[in-house]
Structure formats: structure tokens, C-alpha cells
Amino acid sequence: MNDARTIDLNVLVRDNILHMRPYSSARSEFSGSAEVFLDANENFRDFLGDLGRNRYPDPLQRELKARISPMFGIPAEQLFLGNGSDEAIDLLFRAFVEPKEDAVYIMPPTYGVYSVFAHLNDAMIRSIPLDEDFMIDTQQLLSAAEEDRAHAKLLFICSPNNPTGNDIPLEVIEQLLQSFPGIVVVDEAYQDFSDQPSALTMLEQYENLVVLKTFSKAWGLANARLGMAFACESIIRVFNTIKYPYNISGPAQETVLAALDQEQSVRNEIRELKRERDLLAERLKELPYVQRVFPSSANFLLVRVSDAQRLYDELRGQGIIIRNRTHEPGCAGCVRITVGSHAEMQRLEQTMRSLEAIL
Ligand SMILES: *Cc1c(COP(=O)(O)O)cnc(C)c1O
């Protein structure tokens, strides 16, 4: 497969947004050096010292983008930074989905935020469940989208998928990029933990591709709230038009800039964590009440046990919190366990072993 796709934003973007101009803040109208700033109604005093907390942050986060863009080999003009990936997910709805008319395609079991923002933005939800191996039923998906061609605006593919942990093969993603009528979003929150390459390799070819990444998982910065969206320049321009003017706080920008100096340690920790994950998977398989440990390309394991609620309650009683996913479609009897430190995994394993008698 070696096709390419271009998009016509005049057709895809909602009318009210197509003709919008971004809010022009003081900080975006003047950028340069000066000694006296009296343009933004800021306080001249920084009560915390001289951290610059009295000044508005760069609305386009140029310094941060200049550091992130070479790391992925994608031009800064094709990068949007959001208050978590959640902001980018919300903006996708606002930009492309006409409330009550347009549809988003979601494939459960998957990340719950897609449907939360779908409801918030009054989108029609087309739910195409993953099959028993948690793979996409491309035929069903594409024929449903074909019938609904004018309104099939968004498709969310989570790879590796949360909570199932499996990769969606790049060939499948490419097939959907070629045939889905609207925007194909690939959420790669966990891609750092996978052996499969990123969908970013297809960004140049497919203008209908949006790739989401985050600093919340592999980079250990869930607290800072920084997500990334990569797409063609014209989509990024739309995002920049409709985002909150100062969507990334100064402290968040500074925190991520500091973390970028630690890239090598982050890479090393990822390797360590993958080893810990695979070790834990092997150990859990030995427990009699564990029926299945699903293969994982992420930093968590989906585990099917004899009684998910009981396991959850017992672990909780011992001070260990996992996630019960038993009520998610296709996940009956399943819990999701995040991979923690070696010591935490030993404690988990010991505690789970001690439950053999009652589970
Ligand atoms: C954790 C997670 C994210 C990250 O969200 P942030 O808002 O960036 O913290 C995105 N997508 C999926 C599927 C996740 O599990």
C-alpha cells in the first residue's frame, strides 16, 4: 500500500469554525525584547520572586515545540501542545463534529475519554466493538462509515489500546487511513512501551491522520498535563485557532523543558519497565485463579481472573489499588494492573499469591 490522502478542510471543518480568527492576545501581538511591558494588564510584581509568574506564558509554546519537534522528526508547524491529550481530543470534536449531526467511530473496549467528549459535544456515537482478540473489525467499520459518508467525521484508534494493551498493526491503520471518510486519530499514549513503530511515519502521506502522544506515561509527567497532537499544518492551524489562548501554563512548559534534558534516563526506564512487565506477566500466569494474561505493548497488563471484583476488594484491603475492568465490553472477569517499581511488583505478586486459597 502506498497511497496518499489529502483532505479538504472546507468540507470537514464545522462552518462556524472555518471562518473564525484566533483571539489575539497581547502576548501574541508583541513578541520580541523590551524593558517595560505595559501591554497585557499583568501585575508588575512577581510575589514568588523572579520566576516570571506574573507574566502570561507563550501562547504557542515556541521554545518547547522547538525542543520536541526534532525528537520526533516532525516540523513544529505540525505540532499542537495541549493541556493533556484530553484537550486535543476535545478540540477534535469541536473542530470537526457538528453537534447532533456528525458521528464519531469508537471501538470498545477502549479509552473512556473519547465517549465522554463525544457526549459533551453532542456527537453521534457509532460503536464498532473490537473482536475477541481485540482487533478492529475493519469491514464492519468501513461499511458503516461508507453508509454514513457525509457524517463520519472522526475515528479513534488507540494503539496500544487501553485497557487491552495490544497494538493495532500499522497495516490496519493504513487501510483505515485510506478508506475512512473523515479524520483518523491514532492515540499513542503508550507507544513508547511498544515494539511497533509509531504511526508518525505515515503523517507525510496522510493529511487525514492525527497522532496523539503524551508526557503523562513514559515521561512520568502526568502531573504537568502536557499532551501532543501531530497532524498536517492546516489541522494544527485550526487547533491553534480554537484552543484556550494560554492553554499550557508557564510551570507546565518549564517542567517539560527540564524533563527533556533527562531523555536518556527516560529511555532507560522504559526498557526496564518493559522487562518488569514481561516478568510480571510470566509470574501471574502461574497463579491458579489467573485465567489469562493478555499480551501487552503498554505499561499495564489486562488479566482475566476467576473473580475480578473479589480480587480488587482483597488487594484494596491490603493497600494495593488496581482497576476493575470487568464491566467493559469484552473484558468480563478482567482487571488492569499498572506496572510499577520492582518492589511494588514483588509486593503485588506476594499478595496475589497469598490469595490463592480464597480465589
Ligand atoms: C493516559 C492516556 C492518555 C493521556 O492523557 P493525558 O490527558 O495526556 O494525561 C491518552 N490516551 C490514552 C488512551 C490514555 O490511556
The ligand as a MOL file (V3000), in Angstrom:
LIG
                    3D

  0  0  0     0  0            999 V3000
M  V30 BEGIN CTAB
M  V30 COUNTS 15 15 0 0 0
M  V30 BEGIN ATOM
M  V30 1 C -3.4260 8.0190 29.8090 0
M  V30 2 C -3.9540 8.1640 28.4330 0
M  V30 3 C -3.8410 9.3770 27.7470 0
M  V30 4 C -3.1480 10.5440 28.3570 0
M  V30 5 O -3.9810 11.5600 28.6510 0
M  V30 6 P -3.3580 12.9460 29.1800 0
M  V30 7 O -4.5390 13.8280 29.1430 0
M  V30 8 O -2.2860 13.3310 28.2120 0
M  V30 9 O -2.8140 12.6820 30.5430 0
M  V30 10 C -4.3100 9.4560 26.4560 0
M  V30 11 N -4.8640 8.3880 25.8510 0
M  V30 12 C -4.9810 7.2080 26.4850 0
M  V30 13 C -5.5570 6.0560 25.7660 0
M  V30 14 C -4.5570 7.0670 27.7970 0
M  V30 15 O -4.7180 5.8940 28.4190 0
M  V30 END ATOM
M  V30 BEGIN BOND
M  V30 1 1 1 2
M  V30 2 1 2 3
M  V30 3 2 2 14
M  V30 4 1 3 4
M  V30 5 2 3 10
M  V30 6 1 4 5
M  V30 7 1 5 6
M  V30 8 2 6 7
M  V30 9 1 6 8
M  V30 10 1 6 9
M  V30 11 1 10 11
M  V30 12 2 11 12
M  V30 13 1 12 13
M  V30 14 1 12 14
M  V30 15 1 14 15
M  V30 END BOND
M  V30 END CTAB
M  END
